[in-house]
């Protein structure tokens, strides 16, 4: 089934708008207006980045879970953060060759 050019353009525009809205949520601006992307991501941000749910990340953090998720840091009792580099490394480790 062929999708019309108008539909493709509409979908592309909607994706750009959604990406811009996400970016606004996850970056801060300093007083001079420069965008500051955080090095440490919240679980919401990390889940969005690697394409899983926040609940899945929470399950992977449990000690008795057989699936080892990406490395994370605990700051105090309630704050959990992920480094983008650790998420990238974990995703790379998940790559599998054809069987």
C-alpha positions, 0 to 999 in steps of 0.5 A: 500500500502506497502512502501519499506524499501528503501523509508522509510529510504530515508524519515527518512534521509530527515527528519533528514536533514531538522530538522538539517537545521531548528536547524541551523537557530534557534539556536546560538553558543557562542564562545566556541561552545555551542548551545544556544537555545533561550527562546524567539521565533520569530513568524517564530520559534513559527509558526514552533514549533506549526505547524501553519503559521506565518499568522495564528499567526498574525491573532490570535494576533489581538484584535478583533479576536475571536480565542485567540492564545498563549501569546506573548510579544511586544517589541517596535512597531515591535518586537513580541516574544513567550516563548516556555513555553507559546506555550506549555501551549496554546497547552495543553489548546487546547486538547479536549476529544472525543465527 
